[in-house]
Amino acid sequence: MQTTTTTRICSKCKREQPLDNFAKGNKYLKWCNDCRERARKYGSASRIKRGSTPRKSGGPRTPKEVRRETTSRNRRIVTQWKVEQGCKVCGNRDARCLVLHHRDPVGKRSAISSLYHVGLDTLRAELHKCDVLCANCHAISHWDAGLQKHVYSDNQRELD
């Protein structure tokens, strides 16, 4: 004679619960419905702690939330720094047109915009390798550096 069990132990929270609290596909799942719901709210089962609550109730922040907050903070810091410095050539302090220009392109780690997610020390170290220029002065500096002279010489030949 075969006996049927009416309870099961959840492999996540280790509580014994009735089979009704476990989802059933081909067989009953290992996690109870409460643990599965917590996993769904957090987005990843690996971040669930026994008895945790969703983030809006004060639970732990997810890595995605931490990165979003770090990126937002670093963008504010860079924008504020650009405005405080102003354009090195003309003195413009309008945040909408200020850009960062690496003094030595060989020594740069990466573009500042791709470093918004890193720590403050790394970001500040990279900022100190840059000059703040407005968009016009930046374009002129590249033109004067010979990065766009080929465009001028090609257009001049067409005019002749």
N, C-alpha and C positions, 0 to 999 in steps of 0.2 A: 504494500500500500504506500502511495507517495504522499508525503506531507508538504503542504504549502506554507511558506513563511509569510507572515503578515507585516513584518518589520524588516528594516534594512539599516545598516550603519553607513552614514555619509562619509566618504573617504576624505572630504575636505574639513568639515567641522567635527567629525568623529562622534556625532550624536545619533542615537538610535531613533528612527522615525518610521511611521507607517509607510507602506509601499505607495500610498496615494500621494506622498510628498516627493516622489521620484518620477521623472518623465519616463515614458515607456516608448521605445521604438521597437526594434527587434527584441531587445531585452531592457531591463531597467538600467538607467544610467547610474554612474557611481556617485554623482553629486546630487544633493537634495535640491529642490526647487529654489529655496532661499539662497543657497550658495551660487547656483547658476544665475539667479537674478542679480546678485551682487557683482558677479563676473561680467554680466552684460552691461551694467551701469558704469563700471570702471573701465571697460573696454579691453581688459586683459585679465585672464584668470590668475596670472602670476602675481598680481599686485593685491590680491585679496588677502586680508588678514582675518583671522577668526573674530567675528563680532564687529567688523568694521562697518562704517556707514558710508553712503555716497559723499562726494566732495562737498556738495551744497550744505551738508550738515556738519562740516568741519573735519571730514576725513582727510587722509593724506593726499597731497597733490600728485598728479600723474606727471611723468617726464615731459609729456607734451605741454602741459600747463606751465611747468618750470621753464621750458625753452621759450614759450610764448612770452612769459613775463620778462625773462632775461633779454630777449630781442627787443621788446618794447622799451625797457629801461635803457639799453645801450643806444637805441635810435635817439631817444631824448637827450642822452649825454652828448652824442656826436653833434646833433643839431645845435644844442646850447653852446658847445665848444666852438663850432663854426661861427656862430653869431658873435660870441665874445671876441674871437680873433679878428673877424672881418677879413676882407680881401687884402692880401699882402701888398698888392700893387695900387689899387684905387681906393681902398678903404670901405667898399660897399659892405653893409651888414644885413642885407636882405636874405633871409634863410632860404627863400625860394630859388635863388640863383647861385648860392655858394656851393662849391665843390672842393674836394680834397685832391691835391696834386702831389704825388710822391716825388720828392726831390731826386732820389736815386732809384729808378725803376728796377735795377738789379737787386737792391737790398730789400725790396718789399716782400712781405710774406704773402699778401693777397690784397685784393681790393677791399676797402673798408666795408663796403656793403655786404660782403660775404663773411665778415667777421662779427656781425651783430650778435651771434649766439654764443660767442666765447666769453671768457672771464674778463673782468675789468682791467687787470694788469696787462694782458695780451693786447686788448683793444687800445689802451693808453700808449703802450709801447709803439704800436703801429701808427697812432695819431701823431706822435712826435717825429715820425719820419716824413710827415706831410706838411705842405703849405696850404693855407686856405686861399682859394682864388675864386673870383666870380666867374661865371660861364664865359664871358667875353675874354677876360684876361687869361683864362685857362686855354681857350682856343688859340689866342695869340701866342702864348708860351709854347704850345705844340708846333705852331707854324714856324716860329723863330728857331725852334730846336731842329728843324729840318724834317720833321715827321710828315709834313704835308707839302713840301716844296715840289715834289713830283707832280702834284695836281696842277700847280701854277705853271710849271714848265710845259706840261701837256696842253693846257688851255692856250698858252701863249703861242705855241706852234700852230694851233688851229686858226688863230686870228691872223697869222702872217700870210 
